[in-house]
Amino acid sequence: MSILPQELLDAILDRVNDEDALKQCSLAAKSLLIPSQRVLFRSLYLYTSDNTTWQHPSSTCEHAQALFVTSPHLAKYIRTLTLCLVRNPTEDFAQAEYVLAKAVLVSRLAIHGSVDNFRWDSMSPAFISALLEAVQRPTVQCFHLKRIIGVPSSLMFYAASTFRVFSVERIEILQADEDSVLLRQPPPNRLEELLLPAAFRSEAACTFLLDLNARGALQHLRRVAWRIYGHANPHWESWLHQARLLPSLSRVELWFTLQFPRIDLPAFPHMRTLELKCRMDSAALPASIQGIIARLPATAPRLCVLVLSLRVAGRRNGLHRWSSDVAPLAPFGSADYARQLPALCRVHCCLKDSARELHQGFAPYMACKFPGAQAEGALLCETFEVAEGARP
């Protein structure tokens, strides 16, 4: 069909993100079939049961199993696999078990409960066995758990000691004395990124982090992200004071949702990037966030990048412009901030909201808050619209 080398055709198709275009390419020529299939099956999001309320009702494990039975080579192309477990009294997860067994080269594995009260023990023993076998494969580098109650503590600690990236969201851990899961001894600790966007209650999250640190599982941690709920408590303070001593920790992300407790960050001598994610109920930086920024010269003297990722919740009447409080944030009142934060090269502010009127005033508001960074060309402001009805 073409005089182009096969390696070049592979490289071109590897950058195509249009699923329909890839399907057409797979039918166009024999030289395009395998590289098109490789991209099409590189990432799969599958449900364990068919349900017309989901966005892609045909993306089920049953459909994938039928496809892999006739074309078994396709399963070896999967690198990212997400299984959404749909609670169903008649579900035995046999098809999901089959998919896990065939996807032997997965590097990113995610297990999601379809509802917040999905229980670990509602999965069949055969599927649990297949899942535990899958997480122990050497190819798996990233593991994500979401919306599952009763996750065995042994699996949590194994994951935190084994994978390069471990992420948990809205889960509850089974007590150790109730844990019957058997896993082989994990390899040397290699966790680099620990993400707790909405893991569990603050006390449980902090206890888990403190236990990980006591086991030495965080020695190579480079990035940590967690959500701050309600009010700061002694658990967080204890964890923060231990985390600041981790020699590899260079990126810290704090996520806030409507409530903004005062957080007294200790000094993080190795931190290079700080990201503050905020879901606010008014178009103004909360006082606690301004306080964190004002203390940066003391808490992050080697900071290179400050990221503010903001979202204004709701579209209430009167919420059409940013706050009139445009007093500069310390230490960014002038270019003198560079003396206090000599390594800082970028202040990145981004707004995600569906109200366009807030987009229009976002950059001027941030320029007033960070005039020193604006004068030095270090301030970057971006806005991203969210379609009506889309998930946040």
Backbone hydrogen bonds in HBPLUS format (Angstrom, degrees):
<---DONOR---> <-ACCEPTOR-->    atom                        ^
c    i                          cat <-CA-CA->   ^        H-A-AA   ^      H-
h    n   atom  resd res      DA  || num        DHA   H-A  angle D-A-AA Bond
n    s   type  num  typ     dist DA aas  dist angle  dist       angle   num
A0008-LEU N   A0005-PRO O   3.07 MM   3  5.38 126.8  2.36 104.3 117.1     1
A0009-LEU N   A0005-PRO O   3.14 MM   4  6.55 157.8  2.19 152.0 158.4     2
A0010-ASP N   A0006-GLN O   2.89 MM   4  6.12 159.2  1.93 152.1 157.8     3
A0011-ALA N   A0007-GLU O   3.02 MM   4  6.22 154.8  2.09 139.2 146.0     4
A0012-ILE N   A0008-LEU O   2.97 MM   4  6.20 153.7  2.04 149.4 155.9     5
A0013-LEU N   A0009-LEU O   3.03 MM   4  6.24 173.0  2.03 156.0 157.3     6
A0014-ASP N   A0010-ASP O   2.95 MM   4  6.02 144.0  2.08 143.5 153.9     7
A0015-ARG N   A0012-ILE O   3.10 MM   3  5.57 155.8  2.16 110.4 117.7     8
A0016-VAL N   A0013-LEU O   3.09 MM   3  5.16 169.4  2.10 110.6 113.3     9
A0022-LEU N   A0018-ASP O   3.02 MM   4  6.32 154.4  2.09 150.7 158.0    10
A0023-LYS N   A0019-GLU O   2.98 MM   4  6.27 152.9  2.05 148.6 155.9    11
A0024-GLN N   A0020-ASP O   3.01 MM   4  6.29 155.7  2.07 147.9 154.1    12
A0025-CYS N   A0021-ALA O   2.92 MM   4  6.16 153.7  1.99 146.1 153.7    13
A0026-SER N   A0022-LEU O   2.94 MM   4  6.17 150.4  2.03 145.4 152.9    14
A0027-LEU N   A0024-GLN O   3.13 MM   3  5.31 142.3  2.28 100.6 111.3    15
A0028-ALA N   A0025-CYS O   3.06 MM   3  4.97 146.9  2.18  98.9 109.1    16
A0032-LEU N   A0029-ALA O   3.08 MM   3  5.37 150.7  2.17 105.7 114.6    17
A0033-LEU N   A0030-LYS O   3.29 MM   3  5.24 150.6  2.38  99.3 107.6    18
A0036-SER N   A0032-LEU O   3.07 MM   4  5.92 148.3  2.17 140.2 148.9    19
A0037-GLN N   A0033-LEU O   2.96 MM   4  6.19 161.0  1.99 154.7 160.3    20
A0038-ARG N   A0034-ILE O   2.89 MM   4  6.04 154.8  1.95 154.5 161.9    21
A0039-VAL N   A0035-PRO O   3.32 MM   4  6.50 148.9  2.42 137.3 143.1    22
A0040-LEU N   A0036-SER O   2.94 MM   4  6.15 162.1  1.97 150.8 156.6    23
A0041-PHE N   A0037-GLN O   3.00 MM   4  6.05 155.4  2.07 152.3 155.8    24
A0042-ARG N   A0039-VAL O   3.31 MM   3  5.07 164.7  2.33 100.6 104.8    25
A0079-ARG N   A0042-ARG O   2.81 MM  37  5.18 167.4  1.83 131.7 135.7    26
A0080-THR N   A0042-ARG O   2.96 MM  38  6.32 156.5  2.01 156.1 162.1    27
A0044-LEU N   A0080-THR O   2.89 MM  36  6.30 159.6  1.93 161.8 165.1    28
A0082-THR N   A0044-LEU O   2.91 MM  38  6.23 157.6  1.96 157.0 164.1    29
A0046-LEU N   A0082-THR O   2.85 MM  36  6.18 167.0  1.87 172.6 170.1    30
A0084-CYS N   A0046-LEU O   2.79 MM  38  6.11 169.6  1.80 164.0 167.6    31
A0047-TYR N   A0059-SER O   2.90 MM  12  6.29 155.6  1.96 144.2 151.5    32
A0061-CYS N   A0047-TYR O   2.80 MM  14  5.95 146.0  1.91 161.0 160.0    33
A0048-THR N   A0084-CYS O   3.10 MM  36  6.35 149.8  2.20 165.9 161.3    34
A0054-TRP N   A0051-ASN O   3.12 MM   3  5.92 165.5  2.14 122.8 126.8    35
A0059-SER N   A0056-HIS O   3.04 MM   3  5.61 161.7  2.07 119.8 125.7    36
A0060-THR N   A0058-SER O   2.90 MM   2  5.59 134.2  2.11 105.2  91.5    37
A0064-ALA N   A0060-THR O   3.04 MM   4  6.38 159.1  2.09 147.9 153.9    38
A0065-GLN N   A0061-CYS O   2.79 MM   4  5.95 157.2  1.84 149.3 155.3    39
A0066-ALA N   A0062-GLU O   3.10 MM   4  6.35 162.8  2.13 147.7 151.4    40
A0067-LEU N   A0063-HIS O   3.11 MM   4  6.35 150.1  2.21 142.6 150.9    41
A0068-PHE N   A0064-ALA O   2.86 MM   4  6.12 156.9  1.92 153.6 159.7    42
A0069-VAL N   A0065-GLN O   2.93 MM   4  6.10 140.8  2.09 149.3 159.2    43
A0071-SER N   A0067-LEU O   2.87 MM   4  5.97 146.9  1.98 144.5 155.4    44
A0074-LEU N   A0071-SER O   3.13 MM   3  5.99 161.6  2.17 125.9 130.2    45
A0076-LYS N   A0073-HIS O   3.21 MM   3  5.60 140.8  2.38 104.8 114.8    46
A0077-TYR N   A0074-LEU O   3.05 MM   3  5.54 162.5  2.08 113.9 119.5    47
A0078-ILE N   A0075-ALA O   3.29 MM   3  5.67 161.8  2.33 108.6 113.8    48
A0107-SER N   A0079-ARG O   2.82 MM  28  5.22 156.7  1.87 129.1 135.6    49
A0108-ARG N   A0079-ARG O   2.93 MM  29  6.25 157.5  1.98 163.2 166.5    50
A0081-LEU N   A0108-ARG O   2.87 MM  27  6.29 163.1  1.90 167.1 169.6    51
A0110-ALA N   A0081-LEU O   2.90 MM  29  6.28 155.4  1.96 158.6 160.7    52
A0083-LEU N   A0110-ALA O   2.95 MM  27  6.30 162.8  1.98 156.8 157.7    53
A0112-HIS N   A0083-LEU O   2.88 MM  29  6.11 174.2  1.88 157.8 159.6    54
A0085-LEU N   A0112-HIS O   2.68 MM  27  5.99 165.8  1.70 175.2 171.1    55
A0114-SER N   A0085-LEU O   2.97 MM  29  5.55 146.8  2.09 154.1 143.7    56
A0091-GLU N   A0088-ASN O   2.94 MM   3  5.11 164.9  1.96 115.9 120.8    57
A0097-GLU N   A0093-PHE O   2.89 MM   4  6.11 152.6  1.97 147.0 155.1    58
A0098-TYR N   A0094-ALA O   3.00 MM   4  6.28 150.5  2.09 143.2 150.7    59
A0099-VAL N   A0095-GLN O   2.99 MM   4  6.32 157.9  2.04 149.7 154.9    60
A0100-LEU N   A0096-ALA O   2.98 MM   4  6.22 164.1  2.00 152.3 156.1    61
A0101-ALA N   A0097-GLU O   3.04 MM   4  6.24 154.2  2.11 145.2 152.2    62
A0102-LYS N   A0098-TYR O   3.06 MM   4  6.31 144.3  2.19 146.4 155.6    63
A0103-ALA N   A0099-VAL O   2.95 MM   4  6.05 146.9  2.06 152.9 161.2    64
A0104-VAL N   A0102-LYS O   2.91 MM   2  5.53 133.1  2.13 106.7  92.4    65
A0141-GLN N   A0107-SER O   2.78 MM  34  5.18 162.8  1.81 130.9 135.9    66
A0142-CYS N   A0107-SER O   2.98 MM  35  6.33 156.4  2.03 159.4 164.6    67
A0109-LEU N   A0142-CYS O   2.95 MM  33  6.25 167.6  1.97 153.7 153.3    68
A0144-HIS N   A0109-LEU O   2.95 MM  35  6.40 146.5  2.07 148.4 155.6    69
A0111-ILE N   A0144-HIS O   2.89 MM  33  6.27 160.0  1.93 162.8 165.2    70
A0146-LYS N   A0111-ILE O   3.08 MM  35  6.43 146.8  2.19 159.2 158.2    71
A0113-GLY N   A0146-LYS O   2.81 MM  33  6.17 156.6  1.87 150.6 158.3    72
A0118-PHE N   A0115-VAL O   3.34 MM   3  5.62 150.2  2.44 119.4 116.1    73
A0149-ILE N   A0118-PHE O   2.79 MM  31  6.06 157.3  1.84 153.0 160.3    74
A0122-SER N   A0119-ARG O   3.10 MM   3  5.38 160.0  2.14 107.3 113.3    75
A0120-TRP N   A0149-ILE O   2.81 MM  29  5.87 163.4  1.83 170.5 164.8    76
A0123-MET N   A0120-TRP O   3.16 MM   3  5.90 168.3  2.17 120.3 123.7    77
A0127-PHE N   A0124-SER O   3.07 MM   3  5.27 118.4  2.47 101.6 116.1    78
A0128-ILE N   A0124-SER O   2.98 MM   4  6.30 164.1  2.01 159.3 164.1    79
A0129-SER N   A0125-PRO O   2.94 MM   4  6.10 156.8  2.00 144.7 151.0    80
A0130-ALA N   A0126-ALA O   3.01 MM   4  6.26 153.9  2.07 142.1 149.1    81
A0131-LEU N   A0127-PHE O   2.81 MM   4  6.06 154.4  1.87 152.3 159.8    82
A0132-LEU N   A0128-ILE O   2.89 MM   4  6.13 164.5  1.92 154.2 157.6    83
A0133-GLU N   A0129-SER O   3.00 MM   4  6.18 149.9  2.09 142.3 150.8    84
A0134-ALA N   A0130-ALA O   2.92 MM   4  6.11 148.8  2.02 140.9 149.8    85
A0135-VAL N   A0131-LEU O   2.97 MM   4  6.30 158.8  2.01 156.7 160.6    86
A0136-GLN N   A0133-GLU O   3.29 MM   3  5.37 142.9  2.44  97.3 107.7    87
A0137-ARG N   A0134-ALA O   3.11 MM   3  5.48 166.6  2.12 114.7 117.2    88
A0140-VAL N   A0137-ARG O   3.33 MM   3  5.94 151.4  2.42 115.7 121.5    89
A0164-ARG N   A0141-GLN O   2.80 MM  23  5.29 130.9  2.05 134.1 149.2    90
A0165-VAL N   A0141-GLN O   3.11 MM  24  6.48 160.4  2.15 152.5 155.2    91
A0143-PHE N   A0165-VAL O   2.98 MM  22  6.39 155.1  2.04 151.9 158.2    92
A0167-SER N   A0143-PHE O   2.95 MM  24  6.35 160.1  1.99 157.9 163.3    93
A0145-LEU N   A0167-SER O   2.92 MM  22  6.41 153.6  1.99 152.9 160.1    94
A0169-GLU N   A0145-LEU O   2.86 MM  24  6.27 143.2  1.99 147.9 159.8    95
A0147-ARG N   A0169-GLU O   2.87 MM  22  6.35 152.8  1.94 156.8 165.9    96
A0172-GLU N   A0148-ILE O   3.09 MM  24  6.64 145.7  2.21 149.6 152.0    97
A0150-GLY N   A0172-GLU O   2.92 MM  22  5.39 124.0  2.24 115.7 132.2    98
A0151-VAL N   A0172-GLU O   2.88 MM  21  6.19 152.6  1.95 166.9 160.4    99
A0174-LEU N   A0151-VAL O   2.68 MM  23  5.36 170.8  1.69 138.4 139.5   100
A0155-LEU N   A0152-PRO O   3.12 MM   3  5.41 127.2  2.42 102.7 115.0   101
A0156-MET N   A0152-PRO O   3.23 MM   4  6.65 156.5  2.29 147.9 154.4   102
A0157-PHE N   A0153-SER O   2.98 MM   4  6.26 165.6  2.00 157.1 159.2   103
A0158-TYR N   A0154-SER O   2.91 MM   4  5.97 149.7  2.00 139.3 148.5   104
A0159-ALA N   A0155-LEU O   2.86 MM   4  5.98 164.6  1.88 150.6 154.6   105
A0160-ALA N   A0156-MET O   3.01 MM   4  6.22 158.7  2.06 146.3 152.2   106
A0161-SER N   A0157-PHE O   3.11 MM   4  6.16 124.2  2.43 133.1 145.6   107
A0161-SER N   A0158-TYR O   3.12 MM   3  5.17 140.9  2.28  97.8 109.3   108
A0162-THR N   A0158-TYR O   2.97 MM   4  5.97 123.6  2.30 144.1 158.9   109
A0162-THR N   A0159-ALA O   3.27 MM   3  5.16 143.3  2.41  95.7 105.8   110
A0163-PHE N   A0159-ALA O   3.09 MM   4  5.70 165.9  2.11 145.7 149.5   111
A0192-GLU N   A0164-ARG O   2.81 MM  28  5.12 163.9  1.84 131.1 136.6   112
A0193-GLU N   A0164-ARG O   2.97 MM  29  6.37 153.1  2.04 157.5 163.4   113
A0166-PHE N   A0193-GLU O   2.94 MM  27  6.34 162.0  1.97 163.7 168.0   114
A0195-LEU N   A0166-PHE O   2.95 MM  29  6.31 163.5  1.97 151.1 156.5   115
A0168-VAL N   A0195-LEU O   3.02 MM  27  6.50 154.1  2.08 167.8 173.3   116
A0170-ARG N   A0198-ALA O   2.32 MM  28  5.30 150.8  1.40 126.1 136.9   117
A0171-ILE N   A0199-ALA O   2.69 MM  28  5.76 152.8  1.76 156.0 164.1   118
A0178-GLU N   A0175-GLN O   2.96 MM   3  5.46 156.2  2.01 115.6 123.4   119
A0179-ASP N   A0176-ALA O   3.12 MM   3  5.09 163.6  2.15 107.3 112.0   120
A0222-ARG N   A0192-GLU O   2.71 MM  30  5.02 157.7  1.76 126.3 133.7   121
A0223-ARG N   A0192-GLU O   2.92 MM  31  6.31 157.3  1.97 161.5 166.7   122
A0194-LEU N   A0223-ARG O   2.98 MM  29  6.36 159.4  2.02 153.2 157.0   123
A0225-ALA N   A0194-LEU O   3.00 MM  31  6.48 152.2  2.08 157.1 160.8   124
A0196-LEU N   A0225-ALA O   2.67 MM  29  5.72 161.7  1.70 147.2 153.7   125
A0204-ALA N   A0201-ARG O   3.00 MM   3  5.25 110.8  2.50 102.9 119.1   126
A0205-ALA N   A0201-ARG O   2.81 MM   4  6.04 162.3  1.84 163.6 169.8   127
A0206-CYS N   A0202-SER O   2.92 MM   4  6.09 164.8  1.94 153.6 157.3   128
A0207-THR N   A0203-GLU O   2.93 MM   4  6.09 158.8  1.97 146.7 153.1   129
A0208-PHE N   A0204-ALA O   2.96 MM   4  6.11 157.8  2.01 146.0 151.9   130
A0209-LEU N   A0205-ALA O   2.97 MM   4  6.25 159.1  2.01 148.5 154.2   131
A0210-LEU N   A0206-CYS O   2.83 MM   4  6.04 160.8  1.87 153.5 158.7   132
A0211-ASP N   A0207-THR O   2.92 MM   4  6.09 155.3  1.98 146.6 153.4   133
A0212-LEU N   A0208-PHE O   2.94 MM   4  6.18 155.9  2.00 147.6 154.4   134
A0213-ASN N   A0209-LEU O   2.96 MM   4  6.21 159.4  2.00 148.5 153.8   135
A0214-ALA N   A0210-LEU O   2.92 MM   4  6.14 154.2  1.99 145.0 152.2   136
A0215-ARG N   A0211-ASP O   3.03 MM   4  6.27 140.4  2.19 142.9 152.9   137
A0215-ARG N   A0212-LEU O   3.16 MM   3  5.16 126.7  2.46  94.1 107.7   138
A0217-ALA N   A0212-LEU O   3.00 MM   5  5.32 156.0  2.05 159.5 152.9   139
A0216-GLY N   A0213-ASN O   3.00 MM   3  5.02 154.2  2.06 102.0 110.1   140
A0221-LEU N   A0218-LEU O   3.13 MM   3  5.05 167.9  2.14 108.8 111.3   141
A0250-SER N   A0222-ARG O   2.94 MM  28  5.31 151.1  2.03 125.9 132.2   142
A0251-ARG N   A0222-ARG O   2.93 MM  29  6.20 149.3  2.03 162.4 168.9   143
A0224-VAL N   A0251-ARG O   3.09 MM  27  6.54 153.3  2.17 154.7 161.5   144
A0253-GLU N   A0224-VAL O   2.92 MM  29  6.26 151.2  2.01 156.5 161.1   145
A0226-TRP N   A0253-GLU O   3.15 MM  27  6.53 154.6  2.22 153.4 155.9   146
A0255-TRP N   A0226-TRP O   2.98 MM  29  6.04 158.6  2.03 147.2 148.0   147
A0228-ILE N   A0255-TRP O   2.78 MM  27  6.01 160.7  1.81 167.2 169.9   148
A0236-TRP N   A0233-ASN O   3.05 MM   3  5.61 120.8  2.42 114.1 126.3   149
A0237-GLU N   A0233-ASN O   3.24 MM   4  6.60 163.1  2.27 152.8 157.8   150
A0238-SER N   A0234-PRO O   2.94 MM   4  6.09 158.6  1.99 148.0 153.0   151
A0239-TRP N   A0235-HIS O   3.02 MM   4  6.28 161.2  2.06 148.7 154.0   152
A0240-LEU N   A0236-TRP O   2.79 MM   4  5.98 167.5  1.80 159.8 163.1   153
A0241-HIS N   A0237-GLU O   3.07 MM   4  6.18 159.9  2.11 146.0 150.8   154
A0242-GLN N   A0238-SER O   3.19 MM   4  6.43 136.5  2.39 138.5 149.4   155
A0242-GLN N   A0239-TRP O   3.12 MM   3  5.18 130.3  2.37  97.1 110.5   156
A0243-ALA N   A0239-TRP O   2.78 MM   4  5.98 160.3  1.82 156.4 162.8   157
A0244-ARG N   A0240-LEU O   3.08 MM   4  6.15 151.2  2.16 147.9 153.0   158
A0245-LEU N   A0242-GLN O   3.20 MM   3  5.73 154.5  2.27 111.2 118.3   159
A0246-LEU N   A0243-ALA O   3.02 MM   3  5.44 164.6  2.04 115.3 120.3   160
A0272-ARG N   A0250-SER O   2.68 MM  22  4.96 159.5  1.72 125.8 132.6   161
A0273-THR N   A0250-SER O   2.89 MM  23  6.27 159.0  1.93 162.9 167.6   162
A0252-VAL N   A0273-THR O   2.99 MM  21  6.41 159.3  2.03 159.3 162.2   163
A0275-GLU N   A0252-VAL O   2.96 MM  23  6.39 161.0  1.99 154.3 160.0   164
A0254-LEU N   A0275-GLU O   2.94 MM  21  6.38 157.0  1.99 166.0 171.5   165
A0277-LYS N   A0254-LEU O   2.87 MM  23  6.19 163.5  1.90 155.5 160.9   166
A0256-PHE N   A0277-LYS O   2.69 MM  21  6.04 163.1  1.72 163.7 169.3   167
A0279-ARG N   A0256-PHE O   3.00 MM  23  6.23 141.4  2.15 133.9 145.9   168
A0259-GLN N   A0257-THR O   2.62 MM   2  5.50 144.5  1.74  97.7  94.2   169
A0258-LEU N   A0279-ARG O   2.74 MM  21  5.54 153.1  1.82 155.3 162.6   170
A0268-PHE N   A0299-THR O   2.63 MM  31  5.68 170.8  1.64 158.5 155.8   171
A0271-MET N   A0268-PHE O   3.29 MM   3  5.49 161.7  2.33 110.2 115.5   172
A0304-CYS N   A0272-ARG O   2.70 MM  32  5.01 164.0  1.73 130.1 136.0   173
A0305-VAL N   A0272-ARG O   3.01 MM  33  6.45 159.8  2.05 160.2 165.2   174
A0274-LEU N   A0305-VAL O   3.09 MM  31  6.55 157.7  2.14 159.9 165.9   175
A0307-VAL N   A0274-LEU O   2.89 MM  33  6.21 166.1  1.91 159.0 160.9   176
A0276-LEU N   A0307-VAL O   2.86 MM  31  6.22 162.8  1.89 162.1 163.6   177
A0309-SER N   A0276-LEU O   2.98 MM  33  6.17 163.1  2.01 144.8 150.4   178
A0278-CYS N   A0309-SER O   2.88 MM  31  6.30 158.4  1.93 157.2 163.9   179
A0311-ARG N   A0278-CYS O   2.87 MM  33  6.24 134.4  2.08 158.5 169.3   180
A0280-MET N   A0311-ARG O   2.72 MM  31  6.12 152.1  1.80 162.2 169.5   181
A0313-ALA N   A0280-MET O   2.54 MM  33  5.68 171.3  1.55 174.7 176.6   182
A0284-ALA N   A0282-SER O   2.94 MM   2  5.68 136.0  2.14 103.0  90.4   183
A0323-SER N   A0283-ALA O   2.89 MM  40  5.93 151.2  1.98 175.9 169.1   184
A0289-ILE N   A0286-PRO O   3.12 MM   3  5.40 123.2  2.46 102.1 115.7   185
A0290-GLN N   A0286-PRO O   3.06 MM   4  6.43 159.6  2.10 153.3 159.4   186
A0291-GLY N   A0287-ALA O   2.87 MM   4  6.12 144.0  2.00 143.1 153.6   187
A0292-ILE N   A0288-SER O   3.05 MM   4  6.37 149.2  2.15 141.6 148.6   188
A0293-ILE N   A0289-ILE O   3.10 MM   4  6.40 160.6  2.14 150.9 155.4   189
A0294-ALA N   A0290-GLN O   2.91 MM   4  6.11 155.7  1.97 145.9 152.9   190
A0295-ARG N   A0291-GLY O   3.19 MM   4  6.35 141.2  2.35 142.5 150.9   191
A0296-LEU N   A0293-ILE O   3.17 MM   3  5.30 167.4  2.19 110.5 113.5   192
A0298-ALA N   A0295-ARG O   3.06 MM   3  5.66 138.2  2.24 116.2 126.5   193
A0299-THR N   A0295-ARG O   2.99 MM   4  6.15 158.5  2.04 151.3 158.0   194
A0300-ALA N   A0296-LEU O   2.75 MM   4  5.17 165.8  1.77 147.7 149.5   195
A0303-LEU N   A0300-ALA O   3.10 MM   3  5.30 156.7  2.15 122.8 120.5   196
A0345-CYS N   A0304-CYS O   2.88 MM  41  5.57 165.3  1.90 143.3 143.2   197
A0306-LEU N   A0346-ARG O   3.07 MM  40  6.46 162.7  2.10 155.7 160.8   198
A0348-HIS N   A0306-LEU O   2.80 MM  42  6.18 156.6  1.85 165.0 170.2   199
A0308-LEU N   A0348-HIS O   2.81 MM  40  6.21 161.7  1.84 157.1 162.1   200
A0350-CYS N   A0308-LEU O   2.84 MM  42  6.25 166.2  1.86 171.4 174.0   201
A0310-LEU N   A0350-CYS O   2.84 MM  40  6.16 172.0  1.85 168.6 167.9   202
A0352-LYS N   A0310-LEU O   2.85 MM  42  6.22 159.8  1.89 160.3 166.6   203
A0319-LEU N   A0316-ARG O   3.13 MM   3  5.59 164.0  2.16 130.6 132.8   204
A0329-LEU N   A0369-LYS O   2.91 MM  40  5.28 177.9  1.91 136.8 137.5   205
A0332-PHE N   A0329-LEU O   2.55 MM   3  5.45 136.5  1.73 135.3 147.0   206
A0372-GLY N   A0332-PHE O   2.86 MM  40  4.93 159.4  1.90 153.1 148.2   207
A0337-TYR N   A0334-SER O   3.25 MM   3  6.30 168.5  2.26 126.3 126.7   208
A0338-ALA N   A0335-ALA O   3.23 MM   3  6.15 165.3  2.25 122.9 124.8   209
A0339-ARG N   A0336-ASP O   2.95 MM   3  5.57 151.1  2.04 115.9 123.7   210
A0340-GLN N   A0337-TYR O   3.00 MM   3  5.21 124.2  2.32 101.2 115.4   211
A0341-LEU N   A0337-TYR O   2.79 MM   4  6.00 151.0  1.87 156.8 166.6   212
A0344-LEU N   A0341-LEU O   3.17 MM   3  5.61 155.0  2.24 114.1 121.4   213
A0347-VAL N   A0378-ALA O   2.83 MM  31  5.92 162.4  1.86 151.2 149.2   214
A0380-LEU N   A0347-VAL O   2.89 MM  33  6.15 165.9  1.91 160.5 159.7   215
A0349-CYS N   A0380-LEU O   2.77 MM  31  6.09 168.3  1.78 170.0 173.6   216
A0382-GLU N   A0349-CYS O   2.87 MM  33  6.35 151.3  1.95 154.4 163.3   217
A0351-LEU N   A0382-GLU O   2.89 MM  31  6.40 149.2  1.99 146.9 156.1   218
A0384-PHE N   A0351-LEU O   2.78 MM  33  6.14 154.4  1.84 167.6 172.9   219
A0353-ASP N   A0384-PHE O   3.33 MM  31  6.78 143.9  2.47 155.6 165.8   220
A0358-LEU N   A0355-ALA O   3.14 MM   3  5.74 144.3  2.28 113.4 121.9   221
A0359-HIS N   A0356-ARG O   2.98 MM   3  4.97 122.5  2.32  95.1 110.6   222
A0360-GLN N   A0356-ARG O   3.21 MM   4  6.57 150.3  2.30 153.1 159.2   223
A0362-PHE N   A0359-HIS O   3.28 MM   3  5.22 158.5  2.33 102.3 108.7   224
A0365-TYR N   A0361-GLY O   3.12 MM   4  6.13 154.8  2.19 143.4 150.7   225
A0366-MET N   A0362-PHE O   3.00 MM   4  6.27 163.4  2.03 158.6 162.7   226
A0367-ALA N   A0363-ALA O   2.89 MM   4  6.05 148.8  1.99 148.4 157.8   227
A0368-CYS N   A0364-PRO O   3.08 MM   4  6.32 143.4  2.22 141.6 150.0   228
A0369-LYS N   A0365-TYR O   3.12 MM   4  6.44 141.2  2.27 139.0 150.1   229
A0370-PHE N   A0366-MET O   2.81 MM   4  5.96 146.1  1.93 148.6 157.2   230
A0374-GLN N   A0370-PHE O   2.97 MM   4  6.17 154.9  2.04 153.4 161.5   231
A0375-ALA N   A0371-PRO O   2.92 MM   4  6.08 156.3  1.97 145.8 151.1   232
A0376-GLU N   A0372-GLY O   3.14 MM   4  6.37 143.0  2.28 140.6 150.3   233
A0378-ALA N   A0373-ALA O   2.81 MM   5  4.92 147.0  1.91 157.3 154.7   234
A0377-GLY N   A0374-GLN O   3.19 MM   3  5.17 158.9  2.23 101.9 108.2   235
A0390-ALA N   A0387-ALA O   2.98 MM   3  5.45 161.6  2.02 135.0 136.9   236
